[in-house]
Amino acid sequence: MSITPQPGIMDIALYVGGQSKLEGHSSPLKLSSNENPYGPSRHAVAALEGSAATLHLYPPTDHADLRAAIAEIHGLDAERIICGAGSDEVLQFLAQCYAGPGDEVIHTEHGFAMYPILARAAGATPVEVRERDRVVDTDAILAACTERTRLIYLTNPGNPTGTMIPVEAVARLADAIPDHVILVLDGAYVEFAEGYDGGAKLVESRNNVVMTRTFSKIHGLGGLRIGWGYGPREIIDVLNRVRQPFNLSNSQLAAAEAAIRDTGFTEHCRSENARLRVWLRDKLLDLGIACDESQANYVLARFADEEEAAGCDAALRAEGILVRRVGGYGFPEALRITVGDEAGCARVIDAIARFKGAA
């Protein structure tokens, strides 16, 4: 066949998200995709409903109102913000603009599965770097940098580990990487980490750091696909040159602006997650299941081996509970469990206790 895709495309393994349907259970407890158990802000819902009257109109191309709201809430420069269809799209813009054939893109072994996909889609070569005890190793990242390196994708807090490196370590990494490399801080779970700005101050004090954020997690808008990035003006200007002008609809823009302005709801979600995350981890530890301290909205439950993890997953499914197998992230012996609401957390722990014979 003479029609062939670009080199690297056929090397891409399709991304598989968390399962949402379970045969025999019409409404399973879904703890597989790190979704907000409290849903979206009521103000976001109202804004979405109100946007229905504008469905015949094209949305603004500059996302000015949403960027202004993000800047106001987070104390940022609106001119350095770019919005995308999920933070995934901003991550894609970076690979599209700054990596290509002959270039390398670094990611860590337990990082977001989309990173190597984005690299290959741009024709670049993904380079996987080992972590140390499920925590990002900045020395290993620096050792992997070459003259071909163009991007470093770093998830902080990590997914699926939930572990985090301090901002001082991220700053040292940003200072030590070669001049031709961009450090990309993927902050999908930043809001769940106490006192962390996602790298905003690093962005403002350096010309080689870009951070991304999403409305899918703490703001409960995963179904609308909205994200944003913050970086040096020169880089944001480049990304906007490949961004399609109408990449976000009126409905997305309205819901996102209402969501980010509802700071009371955001704080409620954060505080409840923090409380129940500690409770969930403590209960897992009581059951003899290893679990690192998490700074996100999930915990990584590590069983004795892959067989036990698979058995627990099957037992949970039998009770109508979906969690995430993470063998593809390098943890065949583990299950990633989203921190649900109080009832959801109690239900999953009760089910695991029965599986372990501790109930």
C-alpha positions in Angstrom: 0.0 0.0 0.0 1.4 3.4 -1.0 -0.5 5.4 1.5 1.4 5.3 4.8 1.3 7.3 8.0 4.2 9.4 9.3 7.1 7.6 10.9 6.4 6.8 14.6 2.6 6.8 14.3 2.3 3.0 14.1 4.5 2.7 17.1 1.9 4.3 19.3 0.0 2.0 21.6 -3.6 3.3 22.0 -4.3 5.0 25.3 -6.8 3.1 27.5 -8.7 5.1 30.1 -10.3 3.9 33.3 -13.3 1.6 32.8 -16.7 3.1 33.4 -19.1 0.2 32.7 -19.4 -3.1 34.5 -21.5 -5.9 33.3 -24.3 -6.8 35.7 -24.1 -3.5 37.5 -26.2 -0.6 36.2 -24.5 2.0 38.4 -21.1 0.8 39.5 -19.0 2.8 42.0 -16.4 4.3 39.6 -13.1 4.9 41.3 -11.0 4.3 38.2 -10.5 7.7 36.6 -9.7 10.2 39.4 -13.0 12.0 38.9 -14.5 14.5 41.4 -17.1 12.5 43.5 -18.9 15.8 44.2 -19.4 16.6 40.6 -19.1 20.1 39.2 -19.9 23.4 40.9 -23.6 24.3 40.7 -22.5 27.6 39.2 -20.7 25.8 36.4 -23.8 23.7 35.7 -25.9 26.9 35.6 -23.4 28.6 33.3 -23.5 25.5 31.0 -27.2 25.5 30.9 -27.3 29.2 30.1 -24.8 28.8 27.3 -27.4 26.8 25.3 -28.8 30.0 23.8 -25.5 30.7 22.2 -25.0 27.4 20.4 -25.4 29.1 17.0 -22.6 31.5 17.6 -18.9 30.9 17.2 -16.9 31.2 20.5 -14.3 33.9 21.0 -10.9 32.9 19.7 -8.8 34.5 22.4 -10.5 33.0 25.5 -10.0 36.4 27.1 -12.7 36.1 29.8 -11.5 32.6 30.9 -7.9 33.6 30.9 -8.7 36.7 32.9 -10.6 34.6 35.5 -7.7 32.1 35.8 -5.2 35.0 36.2 -7.3 36.6 38.8 -7.8 33.5 40.9 -4.2 32.3 40.7 -2.5 35.6 40.6 -1.0 35.1 37.1 -0.4 37.2 34.0 -3.4 36.5 31.6 -1.2 37.2 28.6 0.9 34.1 29.4 -2.0 31.7 29.7 -3.2 29.4 26.9 -6.4 27.4 27.0 -6.9 24.0 25.4 -9.3 21.1 25.1 -8.0 19.5 28.3 -4.5 20.1 29.4 -3.7 17.2 27.0 -4.0 19.6 24.1 -1.6 22.0 25.6 0.9 19.2 26.1 0.3 18.2 22.5 1.0 21.8 21.3 4.4 21.7 23.1 5.4 18.4 21.4 4.1 19.7 18.0 6.0 22.9 18.3 9.3 21.9 19.9 10.0 18.3 19.1 10.3 16.4 15.8 12.3 13.8 14.0 15.7 13.3 15.6 14.7 14.9 18.8 14.1 13.3 22.2 11.3 13.8 24.8 12.0 12.7 28.4 9.4 11.3 30.7 9.6 9.2 33.8 8.7 5.5 34.0 5.5 6.0 36.0 4.4 9.3 34.2 1.3 10.0 32.2 0.9 7.4 29.4 0.2 10.2 26.9 3.8 11.5 27.0 5.3 8.9 24.7 2.3 9.1 22.5 2.7 12.8 22.1 6.4 12.4 21.4 5.9 9.8 18.7 3.0 11.7 17.1 5.5 14.6 16.6 8.1 12.2 15.1 10.3 12.5 18.2 11.7 9.7 20.3 10.4 9.2 23.8 13.1 8.5 26.5 11.9 6.8 29.7 13.8 7.6 32.9 13.6 5.4 36.0 12.1 6.7 39.2 13.4 5.9 42.7 11.0 4.1 45.0 8.0 5.5 43.1 9.4 9.1 43.3 10.8 11.2 40.4 14.6 11.1 40.4 15.8 14.5 39.1 19.4 13.3 38.9 18.3 10.5 36.6 16.5 13.0 34.4 19.6 15.2 34.1 21.7 12.2 33.3 19.3 11.4 30.4 19.5 14.8 28.8 21.5 15.0 25.6 21.9 17.5 22.8 18.8 15.9 21.2 16.5 16.5 24.2 13.8 19.1 23.6 11.2 18.5 26.2 10.9 17.0 29.7 7.4 16.0 30.8 7.1 15.9 34.6 3.9 15.0 36.5 3.9 16.5 39.9 2.1 15.1 42.0 2.8 11.8 40.1 0.2 9.6 38.6 -0.5 6.8 39.5 1.9 7.1 42.5 0.5 10.2 44.1 4.1 11.0 45.3 5.6 14.5 44.9 9.0 16.1 44.7 9.3 19.5 46.5 9.4 22.8 44.5 13.1 23.2 45.5 13.9 20.0 43.6 11.9 21.1 40.6 13.8 24.5 40.6 17.2 22.8 40.7 16.1 20.7 37.8 15.0 23.7 35.8 18.3 25.4 36.5 20.4 22.4 35.6 18.9 21.3 32.3 20.5 22.3 29.0 19.5 25.7 27.5 17.7 24.1 24.6 15.3 22.1 26.8 11.8 23.0 28.1 10.7 21.6 31.4 6.9 20.9 31.3 5.2 20.6 34.7 2.0 18.7 34.3 -0.1 19.8 37.2 -3.3 17.9 36.7 -3.5 17.2 40.5 -1.9 20.4 41.8 -5.0 21.6 43.7 -5.0 18.5 45.9 -1.4 19.2 47.1 -1.2 21.5 50.1 0.6 24.8 49.5 1.9 24.0 45.9 1.4 26.5 43.1 2.1 24.0 40.4 5.3 25.8 39.4 3.9 29.2 38.7 6.7 31.0 40.4 9.2 29.0 38.5 7.5 29.9 35.2 7.7 33.6 36.1 11.4 33.5 37.1 12.7 31.4 34.2 12.4 31.1 30.4 12.4 27.3 30.1 9.5 26.2 32.3 5.8 25.7 31.2 3.1 24.4 33.6 -0.2 22.9 32.6 -3.5 22.6 34.6 -6.9 21.0 34.1 -10.5 21.6 34.9 -11.2 17.8 34.8 -10.2 16.9 38.3 -10.9 19.2 41.2 -13.3 21.3 39.2 -15.3 18.2 38.1 -15.5 19.1 34.4 -13.8 16.1 32.9 -16.7 15.6 30.5 -16.2 19.1 28.9 -12.4 18.8 28.3 -10.9 22.1 29.4 -7.3 22.8 30.4 -4.7 25.5 30.4 -1.1 26.3 30.3 1.2 29.0 31.7 4.6 29.8 30.4 7.0 32.4 29.0 5.3 34.8 26.6 7.6 33.7 23.8 6.6 30.1 24.2 2.9 30.8 24.6 3.0 32.9 21.4 4.4 29.9 19.6 1.8 27.5 20.9 -1.0 29.9 19.9 0.2 29.7 16.3 -0.8 26.0 16.1 -3.9 26.2 18.3 -7.1 26.1 16.3 -9.0 29.4 16.8 -12.2 27.8 18.0 -10.8 24.9 20.1 -13.1 25.7 23.0 -16.8 26.2 22.7 -19.0 28.9 24.3 -20.3 26.2 26.7 -16.8 25.1 27.8 -15.7 28.6 28.3 -18.7 29.6 30.4 -18.6 26.5 32.6 -14.9 26.8 33.2 -15.1 30.4 34.2 -17.9 29.8 36.6 -16.1 26.8 38.0 -12.8 28.5 38.7 -14.6 31.5 40.3 -16.4 29.2 42.7 -13.5 29.1 45.1 -15.7 27.9 48.0 -16.7 24.7 46.2 -13.1 24.1 45.1 -11.9 24.4 48.7 -14.6 22.0 49.9 -13.5 19.4 47.4 -9.9 19.9 48.3 -10.4 19.6 52.1 -12.7 16.6 51.8 -10.3 14.9 49.5 -7.4 15.5 52.0 -9.4 14.1 54.9 -10.6 11.0 53.1 -7.3 10.4 51.4 -5.6 10.0 54.8 -8.4 7.8 56.1 -8.3 5.6 53.0 -4.5 5.1 53.2 -4.6 4.4 56.9 -7.3 1.7 56.3 -5.2 0.1 53.6 -2.1 0.1 55.8 -4.2 -1.5 58.6 -5.1 -4.3 56.1 -1.4 -4.9 55.4 -1.5 -3.2 52.0 1.5 -1.0 51.1 0.5 2.6 50.2 2.6 5.7 49.9 1.4 9.0 51.2 -0.4 10.7 48.3 -0.7 14.3 47.4 -3.4 13.7 44.8 -7.0 12.5 44.7 -6.1 8.8 44.6 -3.9 6.3 46.4 -1.8 3.5 45.0 -2.5 0.3 46.8 0.4 -2.2 46.4 -0.4 -5.8 47.0 2.0 -8.7 47.6 2.1 -9.6 43.9 0.2 -9.3 40.6 -1.9 -12.3 41.4 -3.2 -10.8 44.6 -3.9 -7.4 42.9 -5.9 -9.2 40.2 -7.8 -11.2 42.7 -8.7 -8.0 44.7 -9.8 -6.3 41.4 -12.0 -9.2 40.6 -13.5 -9.1 44.1 -14.2 -5.4 43.8 -15.8 -5.9 40.4 -18.1 -8.6 41.8 -19.4 -6.0 44.3 -19.9 -3.3 41.6 -16.7 -1.3 42.3 -14.3 -0.2 39.5 -10.7 0.8 40.4 -7.7 1.0 38.0 -5.2 -1.8 37.2 -1.9 0.0 36.5 0.3 -2.7 35.0 0.8 -0.4 32.0 2.3 2.1 34.4 4.8 -0.4 35.8 2.8 -1.6 38.8 1.2 -5.0 37.9 1.0 -5.6 41.7 -1.0 -2.5 42.4 -4.5 -0.9 42.1 -5.0 2.9 41.8 -8.1 3.9 43.8 -9.7 7.3 43.4 -10.6 9.0 46.7 -14.4 9.0 46.5 -16.9 10.6 48.9 -17.2 9.2 52.4 -19.7 6.5 51.4 -17.6 5.4 48.4 -14.4 5.2 50.5 -16.1 3.1 53.2 -17.6 0.8 50.5 -14.3 0.1 48.8 -12.4 -0.5 52.1 -15.2 -2.9 53.3 -14.9 -4.8 50.1 -11.1 -5.0 50.3 -11.3 -6.1 53.9 -13.6 -9.0 52.9 -11.2 -10.0 50.1 -8.4 -10.0 52.7 -10.5 -12.0 55.1 -10.3 -9.2 57.7 -14.0 -8.2 57.7 
